[in-house]
Amino acid sequence: MTTDDRWDGLLLDVGLATLVDNGVPYGAIADGAIGWRDGVITFAGPRSELAGDPHALAHRVESLPGTWVTPGLIDCHTHLVFGGDRAQEFEQRLEGASYEEIARAGGGIVSSVRATRAASEDDLLRQSLPRAKALLADGVTTLEIKSGYGLEPDAERRMLRVARRIGVELGIDVRTSFLGMHALPPEYAGRRDEYVALVCDTMLPSLAGEELVDAVDAFCEGIGFTHDETERLFRKASELGLPVKLHAEQLSDLGGAALVARYSGLSADHLEWTSEEGVRAMAEAGTVAVLLPGAYYALRDTRPPPIEAFRRHGVAMAVATDLNPGTSPLLSLRLAMGMACTLFRLTPEEALRGATVHAAHALGLDDRGILAPGRRADLAIWNIRHLPELCYWIGGDLLREVRVAGERPHET
């Protein structure tokens, strides 16, 4: 290998959780090495299989004994950009008020809409950056951010622009989802059809034309939007060539999982009330089930998603924070992984795969999520001895650092 052909970086004396399906739990390699060039992995395997002297192979060689390297974590469902908070609603729920009661009394999503509409773009960025930094500090290298607290064209645009700016500011990959059908804004009370038309015929085409939208989402629920209204949005997204995903079956079964599967959706998220029919439809379509234990925990739910049905039908299960101001103020994807184990009975390996390879698929990304040549060099380096520690420890600082396309991000 000539000097010009050398890799940009090479890590030695590390354990690798490649998550490659090689018959070994986690695809683990105990005495591993991983190299990359131009942001792409060039080698991920046993150190003994390196083709020569490490310093002849790479410009920069680091020895990190006592660490494990996993793919960078991927938080595939967040509402990270918003104004204000809803800590008072947390108290109300503890005093006995239900999520629906709070929402119907003018709280819930509509409360965040008021605060978000009142904030400028720069103010939204100032409020949201610390939340993104917290996720990054616990291993996240790819982040999905939804709109949905603007519910009118200019405010939705500000939210999506801030999401894009977060990626630039932090040097991470941010994917955006347009969630205009999150809640009915108060000014459209009694005029649902007009608002759905505004979302489908004006907001979505305009924002997509500005390249602010990577995917389209909706809240299909009794306090959100109906099956038919959601399908109208999905038809428009399909016309625009945009993939769809859905908040489905969190509080009741409106057939959302089967609906998003019929449109070859990337994911159905929440899913506590999903039927066997919905699970089968997701399996046939390859739609990922995104599990959101933070909301389950915060709302003190008692009905978990149908995990055994997902396993039985081979539905991939992702894990995400659902970071939002009202029902999942969760700032750690690693903690969400632990919650998925404790509350939903995932194994630690399922949880890690859920926050990496399956989360990548839930965003329509096939270039990351495992450690293998040709994949993006998005790495999380952990100060742990055993991989289950990622779900075992409740809090704590386990992360040594992350690399995004081989580079240290701007803020760690």
Secondary structure, 3 states (H helix, E strand, C coil): CCHHHCEEEEEEEEEEECCCCCCCHHHEEEEEEEEEECCEEEEEEEHHHCCCCHHHHEEEEEEEEEEEEEECEEECCCCCCCCCCCHHHHHHHHCCCCHHHHHHCCCCHHHHHHHHHCCCHHHHHHHHHHHHHHHHCCCEEEEEEECCCCCCHHHHHHHHHHHHHHHHHHCCEEEEEEEEECCCCHHHCCCHHHHHHHHHHHHHHHHHHCCCCCEEEEEECCCCECHHHHHHHHHHHHHCCCCEEEEECCCCCCCHHHHHHHCCCCEEEECCCCCHHHHHHHHHHCCEEEECHHHHHHCCCCCCCCHHHHHHHCCCEEECCCCECCCECCCCHHHHHHHHHHHHCCCHHHHHHHCCHHHHHHCCCCCCCCCCCCCECCEEEECCCCCCHHHHCCCCCCEEEEEECCECCCCC
